[in-house]
């Protein structure tokens, strides 16, 4: 995974709450068996509307999405993260994220920063005062700046560390292989096994 | 979940299950490493995970703790023929190749054990108290009904579990949802959970494991408990749990993969220790009075936008929170509803009886009990989709399929079906559906489709009257509107 420290890019305001993963990527796009190439699927329903924010010329090439509360609710589909990433987003800011979505994001290098609701309004205000303006997201300082405005964001420390270091979870866990084997050695015999098949 | 003071006080059910799966306690802000007892796999969220293993040259660590089914993409008609949709077929074929290559048990379309992954696990007796269950599907929370810690994961985590049989996780907070009292006739588990979500909101459970407690929960069957735990995710919670009790043990005993002999005795003895200790403390608590509950339905485009069936479509201008208000306005526009309209005056085009929320045998029996001897409303399309091939067989053995067919409903093969727009069962744009599924998101049941989430009993009454209804709304006139020339017994 690529390391993430500071990123600057066009900020786009998504002024909706409860943006669920069915809106981020509708189910028909989940049939693909690849992990890339989902950019066309992002917000597919909403993008049919020419007025939709990401269709507006100012926000072309946006890489920082500033969204309303409860972003990423619903399905566990990691495709939602792949679609945001493939479209070019590196950061999503929102006052609240759904747990599974936030976890998926951290594993794909997409920063999910939690901002205060008051600050969200300020960020939206700053973007709309100068559409197309860039946001600078500093993962070291945990802050986002747009023009003169700088507000803090929150992200859990472990995810932040992994993003800063660009570390892969599986490799990290496999360092503890001996502990896993030891656990398996004391696992009770009543616990389920799928094999051999019983009927 | 395992705070330092945990030795000083009692523990919750969730904390006990968590602690029993600690491979390594996280230090300095690192997550705990948790062992996973059971990994359920389906075709949608697994292909990229298997690809990741292949690229890294890693095997599946424990094929014997892994089981796969085909459910999301599968058609519910003509299941003997090749799947018409090429991308769906590719995804199914990819799962079959991956299962073969990595030695994973797979129940394919047409197999006796095929079905929705969250129906299959419990039915085989693989889901049991005190275990950890994961699946690349948010409705994995279903399995918490047994007192398991069960939660949905993303594809990167699927790969992680395949490779290591563990997951690095930060402890969840705990929330008690206590439902006391006795449900009125016609009020079911589905109404409880829809009311809970409306009360705490779609984000209210974020970061929490919910534990459902109280006399109304204790009196529910396993099917009812599964319906409730299933929709925990719709309140934003990762997991929902119910402490195991005699109902749980009775459901489990004798199932193919349930423990046997001495293992069974040891397991039950342990399972009895799992209930939350009297002196345990939850991070949050919510109370609901079961006596007050009525059949509950959604009016909007998230599962928290619901009201009692006897109420009206709410007026967004009365909502204080600006984001909630904007969401409600948008929802009414999408749903083509006007504030103040009585919920019972809303006509539907379709009724969907199925999904991992409500497709078990008890759900089908409940639906059948209302429609038996009646005729569906002429303009309403009714689909009944069992959750698994076994449920289908069981229903047919009881003659339920005849009840459905005589009613005018389509009786299908097992799968996720019209819960989500990934297979041929979809709403047309603008169509309105009373659905026993779990999500009323925009376009969830097909592009432009409009969804009202309901219980099986409400679905059945709605199919008869053609407008959102509960069984208590049925008139004698609805009885025995049999097809001409057919003898129907009530």
Interface residues (C-beta under 8 A of the other chain):
Chain A: X15 X16 X17 X18 X20 X22 X23 X26 X27 X28 X30 X31 X32 X33 X34 X35 X45 X68 X69 X70 X73 X74 X75 X76 X77 X78 X79 X81 X96 X98 X99 X100 X103 X104 X107 X108 X156 X157 X158 X161 X169 X170 X172 X173 X174 X176 X177 X179 X180 X183 X184 X187 X188 X189 X190 X191 X192 X193 X194 X195 X197 X198 X199
Chain B: X23 X24 X26 X29 X30 X31 X33 X35 X37 X38 X44 X45 X47 X48 X51 X56 X58 X61 X63 X64 X65 X66 X67 X72 X73 X85 X87 X88 X90 X91 X94 X105 X113 X125 X126 X127 X128 X131 X136 X137 X138 X140 X152 X153 X154 X155 X156 X157 X159 X160 X163 X164 X165 X166 X168 X170 X202 X203 X206 X207 X233 X234 X236 X238 X256 X257 X259 X263 X264 X266 X267 X270 X302 X323 X324 X326 X327 X330 X420 X421 X422 X439 X441 X442 X443 X444 X447
